[in-house]
Amino acid sequence: MADEIENAPPESEPAFPCDQHFGISTRDYFAAAAMTGFCASAEFATKAYDNASIRAQTAHAAYAVADAMLSARLYALPAKWP
């Protein structure tokens, strides 16, 4: 299992790895964090409450943010942590 985690592409590696299961992916975790920020906006709450299109666009935007975070993570972090 450790090899599977170590060799996983960044978008599918587990956010909270453990020996028993993989859990949520890092991409899903980042998207959920972005979605939390979007939903905290009073403007979003007002516009999206009865509008499925806005909710869907926001979900897609959350994954776009997650993908940008994964991309930045590949290029901004050192290869190994101290």
ABEGO torsion letter per residue (X at the ends): XAAAAAABBAAABBABBBAABAEBBAAAAAAAAAAAAAAABAAAAAAAAABAAAAAAAAAAAAAAAAAAAAAAAAABBABBX
